[in-house]
Structure formats: structure tokens, C-alpha cells
């Protein structure tokens, strides 16, 4: 077998190869020191990236990620209107720009709910852009399988010391 391309390694790490092709790649990686070293480097990069990107990011973090070569797809999402996303080989990170009136917000909390409404995670006092009315939620490929169905992002806005109404955002996740 000819040495593995960077694209093949990326597809292998993102799960975008079928079982037969994955087995071929693994067989080659075990027998080729050059490709094994490239695979180890990519593995380190994937692990570092997974740990380095928080669930809710600031606009500055998004810009830094983009400047470092992360291929980002931004999807604007309005409360109560279902949006959709699809991971493709040319997208490293999806960012959902949850839109709403945040002009008087003191702080924002975000909850992730399962499709049945159970709270799966809570993020308190997340970064947000008051002027643009945006909260940026980062969705990484390795989140696939966390929910059976589409998660609900509930935004809780605190204004004048009082928690206001919750706004729900749903994004149809198409992983492949």
C-alpha cells in the first residue's frame, strides 16, 4: 500500500471512512514508521483541540481559532426556529450563533437539554456579545452520540438582578 495521505488520516480520525478502508489504514499504520509518526502527531492535535475549545466561546476565541487554521462554519439560530448543520470534511468546528435581545443582559447561563427536556449540562456566566445579541456555542465532531436526537440549548438571561425568561434553540445535527 502507498503511504497514507494527510486527508486519509484526517478522515480516519473524524470517522469519515468505512470499516474496510479503516482496516486498510490501520494495517498500513502498523507497518509504516513514517505514517505511524504522522498518525501520532494528528492524534495529539485532535486530543489537544478537543480539550482546548470550550462549549461556549467568545467572539475573540472564534477569531483566534479561525486565524490558527480551524475551519469554522457559523450558523445563526433564532429562538424557537429550528436550524440545521452538517459536518462535512471541510468543516472542523460548527459554531451556533444563538441570537436574541441581550441589550440589558447582566449575565447569561446556557443549559443543554436532551430532546426529552432533561438537563444534560449547565454553563454559567458564559461569554456573550450584548451589542450583536449573540451567544456562540461550539459544536465539535466528537460530540456525536451525546444525545439520541437534537439537543436543545436553553439560554437564561439575567437582567437587573432577575433571571428572565428562558429561550430555547434547536439545531438539527447531521453528522455525516
C-alpha positions in Angstrom: 0.0 0.0 0.0 1.1 3.5 -0.8 1.7 5.8 2.2 -1.4 7.4 3.8 -2.2 10.9 2.8 -3.0 13.6 5.4 -6.5 13.7 4.1 -6.9 9.9 4.7 -5.6 10.3 8.3 -7.9 13.2 8.9 -10.9 11.2 7.6 -9.8 8.2 9.8 -9.7 10.4 12.9 -13.0 12.0 12.2 -14.7 8.7 11.4 -15.3 9.5 7.8 -14.0 6.2 6.4 -15.9 3.0 6.1 -14.9 -0.1 8.0 -13.0 -1.7 5.2 -11.0 1.4 4.4 -10.4 2.0 8.2 -8.9 -1.6 8.4 -6.6 -0.9 5.4 -5.4 2.3 7.0 -4.7 0.6 10.4 -2.8 -2.2 8.7 -0.6 0.3 6.9 -0.1 2.4 10.1 1.2 -0.6 11.9 3.7 -1.4 9.2 5.0 2.1 8.2 7.0 4.1 10.7 6.6 7.3 8.6 2.8 7.1 8.6 2.6 5.9 12.2 4.5 9.1 13.2 2.2 11.3 11.2 -0.8 9.5 12.8 0.6 10.1 16.3 1.1 13.8 15.5 -2.5 14.1 14.3 -3.8 12.2 17.3 -2.0 14.7 19.6 -3.5 17.6 17.6 -7.1 16.1 17.9 -6.7 15.5 21.6 -5.4 19.0 22.2 -8.2 20.5 20.1 -10.9 18.6 21.9 -9.7 19.8 25.3 -8.9 23.4 24.2 -12.3 24.5 22.8 -14.9 25.3 25.5 -18.6 24.7 24.8 -19.5 28.4 24.7 -16.8 30.6 23.2 -16.3 34.4 22.8 -16.0 36.2 19.5 -12.3 36.6 20.2 -11.9 32.9 20.7 -13.7 32.2 17.4 -11.4 34.7 15.7 -8.2 33.1 17.2 -9.4 29.6 16.2 -10.1 30.8 12.6 -6.7 32.6 12.4 -5.0 29.4 13.5 -6.5 27.5 10.6 -9.6 25.9 12.2 -12.3 25.7 9.5 -15.4 27.1 11.2 -19.0 27.1 9.9 -21.2 29.6 11.6 -25.0 29.0 11.7 -27.3 31.8 13.0 -30.1 30.4 15.2 -33.2 32.3 16.3 -35.1 31.2 19.4 -38.0 28.9 18.6 -36.9 28.4 14.9 -35.1 25.1 14.2 -31.9 25.5 12.3 -29.7 22.7 10.8 -26.0 21.9 10.4 -24.0 19.2 8.7 -20.4 18.2 9.3 -18.5 17.9 6.1 -14.8 17.2 5.5 -14.1 20.9 5.1 -15.5 21.8 8.5 -13.6 21.4 11.7 -15.9 23.2 14.0 -19.6 24.3 13.9 -20.4 27.5 15.8 -24.1 28.2 16.5 -24.7 32.0 16.9 -27.7 31.9 19.2 -29.5 35.3 18.5 -31.7 37.3 20.8 -32.1 40.7 22.5 -29.3 40.8 25.0 -29.1 44.6 25.3 -29.9 44.6 29.0 -28.3 41.3 30.0 -26.0 41.2 33.0 -25.0 37.6 32.5 -26.1 34.5 30.6 -26.4 30.9 31.6 -26.8 28.1 29.0 -28.3 24.7 29.6 -28.1 21.8 27.2 -31.2 19.7 27.3 -31.8 16.3 25.8 -34.6 16.1 23.2 -36.9 14.9 26.0 -36.1 18.1 28.1 -33.7 16.5 30.7 -30.8 18.8 31.7 -27.6 17.3 30.5 -25.2 20.2 31.2 -25.2 23.7 32.6 -22.8 26.5 31.7 -22.9 29.6 34.0 -21.9 33.1 33.2 -20.9 32.4 29.6 -19.3 34.9 27.2 -21.8 36.8 25.1 -22.0 39.8 22.7 -24.5 42.3 24.1 -24.3 44.5 21.0 -24.8 41.8 18.4 -27.2 39.8 20.7 -25.2 36.6 20.3 -24.0 33.6 22.3 -21.6 31.4 20.4 -21.9 27.6 21.0 -19.1 25.5 19.7 -20.0 22.0 18.4 -17.2 19.6 17.7 -17.4 16.4 15.7 -16.6 14.2 18.8 -19.9 15.4 20.4 -21.7 12.9 18.1 -23.6 10.3 20.1 -24.0 12.5 23.2 -27.8 12.7 22.5 -30.2 10.5 20.7 -31.8 13.3 18.7 -31.1 17.0 18.7 -30.1 18.8 21.8 -32.0 21.9 23.0 -29.9 24.9 24.0 -31.7 26.9 26.7 -30.5 30.4 27.3 -31.2 32.0 30.6 -30.8 35.8 30.7 -30.3 37.7 33.9 -31.4 41.4 33.7 -31.5 43.8 36.6 -30.6 41.0 39.1 -33.6 38.9 37.9 -33.4 35.8 35.8 -35.7 36.4 32.8 -37.5 34.0 30.6 -35.7 31.1 29.0 -35.2 30.9 25.3 -34.9 27.6 23.6 -32.8 27.0 20.5 -32.7 23.7 18.5 -30.3 22.8 15.7 -30.8 19.7 13.6 -27.4 17.9 13.8 -26.5 16.0 10.6 -23.2 14.4 11.5 -22.4 13.0 8.1 
